[in-house]
Amino acid sequence: MKRTAPVLLLFMASCAPKPADTGAEKAELPTITVTAAPIQPVALKRTVAVVGTLDPYKDVTLSPKVDGRVTRVLRDIGDIVMPGDVLLEIDTKEYQLDVEVARAGLLAELARLNLSELPKGEPDWSKVKTVARAKAALNLANKDFKRANDERGKGVGTPQAYDKAESEVELAEASLRVAEADARATFATARKLKATLEKAEDRLRDAVLTAPVPDEWAAWAATVGSAACPLRYTVANRMVWEGEMVRAMPEKNVYRLVVSHILKLRVTVPEKHAQEVHVGQKVILRVDSYDRTFTGTVSRVSPTVDTLNRTFQVEIAVPNGDSKAKLKPGTFAKAEIETRTDAGVIAVPPSAVVSFAGVNKIFLADGDKAKAVEVQLGQRDKDWVEVLGPIPTGAKVITSGFSQLVDGSPIKNRN
């Protein structure tokens, strides 16, 4: 019997109709009209953002050194005060009396020493009346003793005359020693009274409260003159009134003065920027009260890092001499420390960045196709943002029309 079944099956399978094509052909993506601009690498200043409060160059709170009733208050809030200017006066009657009593006592002791003023070193004791009189008596006694001794040698003197002359010398020497001791004691008392007088005079001067003189004042004044010297105070607060009784202990604060021709911005910088921040770097500051920027300079950098918050302290000097834009101490400021300038940085308009679910990307014009590139964002400003990613040299970034784009979308450049 012939075996025809397999052949018949193959023939039937080849002649059977093909199944219908039920899948639709893939639709073509629409062409999107866009605008694109060449990416131009730029030089970008790297900064470290910080915040802080502007402190005055000097901040001084004054209290009187003596007790008394305030008779005059000469300065008030906002007044400009030069170093040494009088701020207030306290009743001086009691202190003036103390000076007069101390001076009278000193003059009395100086008169006993036959001096008009107290010398710095040891005085010439021979000019003291009591000492001079004792020395004269000793000289006379020595002469009488010499005469008595000569007479005894010649056999004409009596033993009684010799003994008397010898006793007179001893008595005169003792009197001289006593006179010198009294003079030294009087001199010591005079020194004590001199110190008492100086203390009374200091208290009398302290009854007039003046603005302190900074250490820099003498050098500045010698260079530019006291009128042009920027070291001057502004009264920040007055806490005293005429007729008020003030005490030195417990102290009563009466004035707060600030020197604000230079301000200090003290900020904390994260530890990761320790190798970037240095003295002398330029700083750009912004405050809410002015629609402009201010310039400062890093003046001090702490050599240590705070182990609690991993930051280090930086002090920024901010000139404040512009009368039209005067910064007030205590103002909150935002600042950027310019650490370096990087060349060849790629930046694009902020509107060219598409962000979704934490992913940032831009679209490049790759011929007539759009190419999506995932990027990381760096430093930014209102007109640009730095992007980091695989962006080829000379690429063009799509700046509009990319809301409907996907990777590979056909594009038509409107430019």
Secondary structure, 3 states (H helix, E strand, C coil): CCCCHHHHHHHHHHHCCCCCCCCCCCCCCCCEEEEEEECCCEEEEEEEEEEEEEEEEEEEEECCCCCEEEEEECCCCCCEECCCCEEEEECCHHHHHHHHHHHHHHHHHHHHCCCCCCCCCCCCHHHCHHHHHHHHHHHHHHHHHHHHHHHHHHCCCCHHHHHHHHHHHHHHHHHHHHHHHHHHHHHHHHHHHHHHHHHHHHHHHHCEEECCCCCCHHHHHHHHCCCCCCCCEEEEEECCCCCCEECCCCCCCCEEEEEEEEEEEEEEEEHHHCCCCCCCCEEEEECCCCCCEEEEEEEEECCCCECCCCEEEEEEEEECCCHHHCCCCCCEEEEEEEEEEEEEECEECHHHCEEECCEEEEEEEECCEEEEEEEEEEEECCCCEEEECCCCCCCEEEEECHHHCCCCCEEEECC
